[in-house]
Amino acid sequence: MVVGGSNGGFSQRLEVRLGKGSVDPRLFSNDGVFQRWLECLMRFNGRNLGVGLRYFMSTAPDAAQLMGMLLKLLHAKKTIEIGVYTGYSLLLTALSTPHDAMSLAIDPDREAYEIGLPIIQKAGVEHKINFIESQALPKENEGSFDFAFVDADKDNYLNYHERLLKLVKVGGLIVFDNTLWGGTVVQPEETVPRLRKETWRSIIEFNKSISTDQRVEISLAPLGDGITICRRIS
Ligand SMILES: C[S@@+](CC[C@H](N)C(=O)[O-])C[C@H]1O[C@@H](n2cnc3c(N)ncnc32)[C@H](O)[C@@H]1O
C-alpha cells in the first residue's frame, strides 16, 4: 500500500507497505480518516512484524478514540505515558496533540517500541516523543503535565496514581486502562479465572481507593477494557 500524504498537517509523503496494491492518496484527504488508518496500521503492526499473539496488548480502539478527543479538548501539550508496548496509544497521543507537543513515553521494553517506531516516523510525529527505556517515573517536572496515560503493571496503579498526582497539573487528566479487567471486577472471586486473579485484586483495590479520593474527579468509561479518567482537582 502506498499512500501520498497531501493531507492537513501530514505533508510528508508516506510509503507504507502492507501487502499488494495501492490506495489513492486522495482517499486520505480527511485528517480523521487518515488518523484512523494510521492507528489501524499500528494496531496490526505488532501482529505483522512478529510480536505474535501479544498484539491484543494494545489499548482498545474505542477507548483510544475517547482519549484522542480528551487530549484535543484539553489542548494537551505535555503528556506522559507509562506502558508503551508497540506504541498504538502513543501514536494516537502524538496525532491528537499540536506540532510542538511533547510526550514522555516510558517502558522497559525498547524492542516492542521499535516495532511500531517506523509507523510513528511515517506519521511525522517522532519529534513529539521522548521514549525512555525504564520502569521508573521521572522525579523532576512536578505539576507540569497536562495528561497522563497508564497502561503498565496493574499492581502499581496506586503507586503511579500517587506520583502522577504530583506530575500532572491541577485540571489535568490521568487515565488508567483496564480498570474493568475483562469484566471480572464484578465477579465473585471464586469465578475469576486463575490467570486474572492476582491482578484482579490490585484493580479492585485501585478502583475502591480512587472512588473515594478527594483529590480527583473520576469517570469510569466502559470502553474497551474500561478506562478510568481522573481529573486532578487539588
Ligand atoms: C498493555 S501494554 C501497553 C500497550 C500500549 N499502551 C498500547 O496501546 O499499545 C503494557 C506495557 O507496559 C510495560 N510495562 C510493564 N511494566 C512497566 C513499568 N514498570 N514501567 C513502564 N512500563 C511497564 C510493558 O513492557 C508493556 O509494553
The ligand as a Gaussian input file, in Angstrom:
#p B3LYP/6-31G(d) Opt

LIG

0 1
 C       -0.624000      -3.300000      27.700000
 S        0.967000      -2.903000      27.162000
 C        0.824000      -1.193000      26.702000
 C        0.001000      -1.007000      25.441000
 C        0.076000       0.359000      24.856000
 N       -0.446000       1.369000      25.772000
 C       -0.673000       0.393000      23.542000
 O       -1.779000       0.933000      23.463000
 O       -0.164000      -0.184000      22.581000
 C        1.842000      -2.835000      28.681000
 C        3.273000      -2.353000      28.592000
 O        3.676000      -1.971000      29.903000
 C        5.054000      -2.171000      30.003000
 N        5.467000      -2.170000      31.416000
 C        5.418000      -3.174000      32.314000
 N        5.917000      -2.754000      33.495000
 C        6.255000      -1.444000      33.339000
 C        6.806000      -0.448000      34.197000
 N        7.099000      -0.708000      35.468000
 N        7.028000       0.789000      33.697000
 C        6.715000       1.080000      32.416000
 N        6.190000       0.170000      31.556000
 C        5.965000      -1.068000      32.014000
 C        5.278000      -3.496000      29.272000
 O        6.634000      -3.613000      28.875000
 C        4.287000      -3.372000      28.099000
 O        4.943000      -2.918000      26.948000

